């Protein structure tokens, strides 16, 4: 019996996704658990595995934005008959026809004048993707005034964003820019989400706290850990993840997410690590970092970073973080302010380690100093709370044995 391939919900709040490409062609054999197609969501681009074995009998939606639950293909036995139009989305609606069908007894009506751009509607309801509806609702945009560019005039997220910017879909007659002067790169769902969420984060009332830490013992610890674990590439970020997790456990009021009318206080430190990936900035999460050794953190971090750069992250890799570390020290950056990663209430920006002359006990010493800047959501964290946390974190960095 044929199995319909439906677009899955890969994370909380996911309403739609964009099919980038199919990894199997119609008529090819498919094994359960084998990558079937690439899906671009608002968090990550990932391969989706087949949920059944057989032959890919039909690809119903080759590419483009699709709502969760919509049938996009059919897997069955070789030679098995399959309907031309599989059943529709999770709500039971049939997918929109690619062409308008007229009754055989009714001759086609001549079109006297060009149709004016208007939002497609069915039974008085504007046809729009769930993501487009959510963006329009958040930004106060009237969908009925937007001309959709999706199948059958369906309004997609890009149409809403263009409408807000005061532009419409590109006209066919528009002159192309001279070759070699301007390159237009359409935004991926991930990049659109980055833009939307960081714009939202910029409206959060935030404050910053900065300290410098003596990295002598932390650097020694990294070197010793590498000697003890030659098969694992241990970095300063791994040490920072470990000591940050212990500081979060000591200051539970920092290990929170802001949820409008409440604060969510988490029982473990799930530390996100900002990674510059080809598709954009992503923040995979090291879960329960306070329970892991530095070597174990290094293994988890290496796996997450590697999959991030290969666009192989899963939605669950990015969810539920309580704190983020953004380390630009390897880029020779002395100090910077990181933008909050909502709904997390804090993020740590880490700069380079520099040898500096420091007065100590009447002497001048040359010490390796590193600057750390903590950004906090003031709706969730008070200044004194953030300062106490940063004081503990500085102590742990300067003497990691206190946290191990």
WOPEBEL-V420141 format. One record per residue. N is the residue number from 1. RES is the residue in one small letter. OMEGA is omega as a letter, one per 30 degrees, with the letter a starting at -180 (999 if undefined). Layout:
N	RES	OMEGA
N	RES	OMEGA
This chain:
1	x	a
2	x	l
3	x	l
4	x	l
5	x	a
6	x	l
7	x	a
8	x	l
9	x	a
10	x	l
11	x	l
12	x	l
13	x	l
14	x	a
15	x	l
16	x	l
17	x	a
18	x	l
19	x	a
20	x	l
21	x	l
22	x	l
23	x	l
24	x	l
25	x	l
26	x	a
27	x	l
28	x	l
29	x	a
30	x	l
31	x	l
32	x	a
33	x	l
34	x	l
35	x	a
36	x	l
37	x	l
38	x	a
39	x	l
40	x	l
41	x	l
42	x	l
43	x	a
44	x	l
45	x	a
46	x	l
47	x	l
48	x	a
49	x	l
50	x	a
51	x	l
52	x	l
53	x	l
54	x	l
55	x	l
56	x	a
57	x	a
58	x	l
59	x	a
60	x	l
61	x	a
62	x	l
63	x	l
64	x	a
65	x	a
66	x	l
67	x	l
68	x	l
69	x	a
70	x	l
71	x	a
72	x	l
73	x	a
74	x	l
75	x	l
76	x	l
77	x	a
78	x	l
79	x	a
80	x	a
81	x	l
82	x	a
83	x	l
84	x	a
85	x	l
86	x	a
87	x	a
88	x	a
89	x	a
90	x	a
91	x	l
92	x	l
93	x	l
94	x	l
95	x	a
96	x	l
97	x	a
98	x	l
99	x	l
100	x	l
101	x	l
102	x	l
103	x	a
104	x	a
105	x	a
106	x	a
107	x	l
108	x	a
109	x	l
110	x	l
111	x	a
112	x	a
113	x	a
114	x	l
115	x	l
116	x	l
117	x	l
118	x	l
119	x	l
120	x	a
121	x	l
122	x	a
123	x	l
124	x	a
125	x	a
126	x	l
127	x	a
128	x	l
129	x	l
130	x	l
131	x	l
132	x	l
133	x	a
134	x	l
135	x	l
136	x	l
137	x	a
138	x	a
139	x	l
140	x	a
141	x	a
142	x	a
143	x	a
144	x	a
145	x	a
146	x	l
147	x	a
148	x	l
149	x	l
150	x	l
151	x	a
152	x	l
153	x	a
154	x	l
155	x	l
156	x	a
157	x	a
158	x	l
159	x	l
160	x	a
161	x	l
162	x	l
163	x	l
164	x	l
165	x	l
166	x	l
167	x	l
168	x	l
169	x	a
170	x	l
171	x	a
172	x	a
173	x	a
174	x	a
175	x	l
176	x	l
177	x	l
178	x	a
179	x	l
180	x	a
181	x	a
182	x	l
183	x	l
184	x	l
185	x	l
186	x	l
187	x	l
188	x	l
189	x	l
190	x	a
191	x	l
192	x	l
193	x	l
194	x	a
195	x	a
196	x	a
197	x	l
198	x	l
199	x	l
200	x	a
201	x	a
202	x	l
203	x	a
204	x	l
205	x	a
206	x	l
207	x	a
208	x	l
209	x	a
210	x	l
211	x	l
212	x	a
213	x	l
214	x	a
215	x	a
216	x	a
217	x	l
218	x	l
219	x	l
220	x	l
221	x	l
222	x	a
223	x	l
224	x	l
225	x	l
226	x	l
227	x	a
228	x	a
229	x	a
230	x	a
231	x	a
232	x	l
233	x	a
234	x	a
235	x	l
236	x	l
237	x	l
238	x	l
239	x	l
240	x	l
241	x	a
242	x	a
243	x	l
244	x	l
245	x	l
246	x	l
247	x	l
248	x	l
249	x	l
250	x	l
251	x	a
252	x	l
253	x	l
254	x	a
255	x	a
256	x	l
257	x	l
258	x	a
259	x	l
260	x	a
261	x	l
262	x	l
263	x	l
264	x	a
265	x	a
266	x	a
267	x	l
268	x	a
269	x	l
270	x	a
271	x	l
272	x	l
273	x	a
274	x	a
275	x	l
276	x	a
277	x	a
278	x	a
279	x	l
280	x	a
281	x	l
282	x	a
283	x	l
284	x	a
285	x	l
286	x	a
287	x	l
288	x	a
289	x	a
290	x	a
291	x	a
292	x	l
293	x	l
294	x	l
295	x	l
296	x	l
297	x	l
298	x	l
299	x	l
300	x	a
301	x	l
302	x	l
303	x	a
304	x	a
305	x	l
306	x	l
307	x	l
308	x	a
309	x	l
310	x	a
311	x	a
312	x	l
313	x	l
314	x	a
315	x	a
316	x	l
317	x	a
318	x	a
319	x	l
320	x	l
321	x	l
322	x	a
323	x	a
324	x	l
325	x	l
326	x	a
327	x	l
328	x	a
329	x	a
330	x	l
331	x	l
332	x	l
333	x	a
334	x	a
335	x	l
336	x	l
337	x	l
338	x	l
339	x	a
340	x	l
341	x	a
342	x	g
343	x	l
344	x	a
345	x	a
346	x	l
347	x	a
348	x	l
349	x	a
350	x	l
351	x	a
352	x	l
353	x	a
354	x	l
355	x	a
356	x	l
357	x	a
358	x	l
359	x	l
360	x	l
361	x	l
362	x	l
363	x	l
364	x	a
365	x	l
366	x	a
367	x	l
368	x	a
369	x	l
370	x	a
371	x	l
372	x	l
373	x	a
374	x	l
375	x	a
376	x	l
377	x	a
378	x	l
379	x	a
380	x	a
381	x	l
382	x	a
383	x	a
384	x	l
385	x	l
386	x	a
387	x	l
388	x	l
389	x	a
390	x	l
391	x	l
392	x	a
393	x	l
394	x	l
395	x	l
396	x	l
397	x	a
398	x	l
399	x	a
400	x	l
401	x	l
402	x	a
403	x	a
404	x	999
